[in-house]
């Protein structure tokens, strides 16, 4: 048995992401602090953000729209143009932060590329993800880039079919149980969960799987050894 296709998530798998979203979330929470107690604001911001995923998808732009909506809900008659402008500034910072690769990613990608075709499978705003990938300096290592609105079993089945590999010849690695691990396993592939500090709870929902096609890793570099073990049978 040989792994031929290596699918990787981008945000918080290759580069830091949630630290910027968490900072933005905290900034908006501070802006609406005059209108509601801290926990009320926290719950409202969370609820609106999750509810709007089906409308706006994932990414900084949808996040900014949801924060404006939540602020209007919390501020009531005190909602103002000035508050909207401040939230928009938070959103702009989120869209323009520097791309910081996680430790050792360059070397890890080089080793993985020697073991199979690399495909980036990430979700979010198309333009923003393209900008981040270009700024990362690692885009040339990937045989293909798939920026999708969401990751489902069908997403991975389509990728495997495009590259002509059987599901058991593919592995997916990322920091989200919901988006990276569970749908890849359902599609018949191997899946590696690489948790990161500060992860969004919505993406970690679901029971941790068991079985030989699943592995939890401390860092992406450990994927190299797991692939070697799979290939060795």
N, C-alpha and C positions, 0 to 999 in steps of 0.2 A: 504494500500500500504506500502510495506516495502523494504528498501534498503538492499540488501544482499551482494552486491559486491562493493568494494570501490577501484577504480583504481587511482593511484597517479603517477605523473611525478616525476623525480628525480632531475635533474639539476635545481637549483634556485626555487625548490619547497620544497625539503628536505635539500639541502646543497647549499652553494654558488658556483657559476660556472662562470657567466658572468663577475664578477669582475676580474677573472683571464684571460678570453679571451680578455676583454677590455685592460688589462695591456699588454698582448702579442701583440695585434693589435697596440697599441701606440708605443711599442718598435720597431716593424717592420716599422711603419710610420717614426720613428726617423731615422732608418737606411737608408731609401731611401730618406730622406730629401735633401741630396746634389744633387739629380737628378731631382727633380720636386717640384713645389710649393705645399704647404700643402694640399690645396683642391684638386688639381689634384691627389696627392698621395692617399688621402682619397677615392676619387671616384674610382680610379683604384683598390685599395685593396678591396673595397666593391664589385665592379662589378665582379672581378675574383672569389672571395669567393662564391658569390651567383651562378655564372655560373657553378661552378664546383661541386655543391651539387649533381647533377645527376650522376657525375662520382665518387666522393670520399665519398659521404654521409656526415653525420654530425660528428663532433668530432675533436679532437686535431690534429690527423694525417693528415686528409684532409685539415684542416686549414693551417698546416705547408706547405704542398705541394702548396696550393694556394698562400701563401705568397711568396714562392720562385718564382713562375710563375709571380706574379705581380711585384716583384722586378726586374726580368729580363726584363719585359716590360718597366719599368720606367728607369732602369739604362742603357739600350741599350748596347753600346760597353764598358761601364764602369762596366758591370756586372762581378763579380769576385768570385773566390772560397772562398775568405775571407768573402764576403757578405753571401754566401750560408751557411757557417759554423756558422755565427752569427745568422742567422734565425733559423737554426737547434737547436742552443742553446736555443732560445726563445721557440721553440716547446718542447724541453725536459723539460723546466721549467713548461710548461703548462701540461705536462703529469705527473709530479711528485709533484705538489703542494699538501699541506695537505688538507684533507677533513674537512670542517667546517660546521657543521649542523646549519641551521637557528634557531633562538631563539625558544625554547619551543617545538622543533620537537619531542623529545623523549616522552614527556608527551602527545602530541597530537596524535602520532601514537598509544600509549597505549589506549587512549580513543576511537580512531577509530576502533581499533581491537576488542573492545567490541561490536561494532555495525555491523560488517560484515567482510567478508574475504578481506584482503588487497592484492592487486596485483600491483606490480610496473610495469608501462608501460613507458619505456624510450627509446630514440633513441640515436645513437652515435656509437662509436667504441666499439665492444664487449668486448675486453680485458680491455680497459680503464674503461668502466662502471662497469665491474665486480670488478676491483681493487678498485674503489671508493666505491662501495657498501660494500665490505668487510671491508674497512677502516672506514666506517661510523658507524659501530657498531649497525645498525638497521635492517640488512638484515634478521635476524631471525624472525622478526615480520610479514614478508610477506608470504602469502600462495603460491605465484608464482612470478617469475620475468620474464618479457618479454622485451628483448633488441632488438629493431627493427631498420631497416634502415630508416623508416619513419612511421609516424602515419597517417593512413587513416581510412575511415569509415569501410573498410573491417577488419582492424586491430582490432577494437573494437567489431565488430560483431563476429569475431573468438574467442576473449576472452570471450564474453558473452556465446557463444555456448559451449566452453570448460568447463565452470563452471555451465552450465545448468541453467542460469538465463535469464529472459526476460529483454529486454533493459531497461524497466521502473523500474527494480529492481537494476539498477547499476548507479553509479555516477563516473565521472572522474574529477580530480582536477589537475590543473597545471598553469604554468605562461605564456603559449603560446596560443593565440587565434587560430593561424593557426594549431597547432599540437595537442593541448589538448582539446580545447573547441569545435570548429566547427565540426571536424569529430565525436566526441562523441555524439553531438546533432543530427547529421545526422544519426547516428546509433540508435537513439531513447532513449538514456540515458539522465540522468541529467548531467550537467557540471558546474563546478565552476572555474572561472577565478581568479587567485591569482597573480596580477601583481607585478613585482619586479623592483626596480631601476636599471638602466643600461641595460635594456633588449635590445636584438638585434632587430632592426626594422623589419627585414625580418620575424620574428616570430610573430609580432604583426599586420601583415597585415590582413585586413578583418574587416567588420562592426561588431560592438558589437551586439550580438543577444539580443532578448527580449523574454519574455514568462516565464511561471512558471518552466520550466526545466533548466533555466539558472540563475546563481547568481554570482555577483562579490564580492569577499571577500577581506578584508583588510589583512588577515593572514590565514594560513591554519587551525589554531585552530578554526576559525569560521565555518569550515566545520562540526564540531561536532554538533553545534546547528542547522545548516540547515538540516542535516540528521534527527535529532530528530523531526524537524518541518514537514519534508516530511513523516516520519513514523507516525506522529500524524494525518496526513490527512489535 
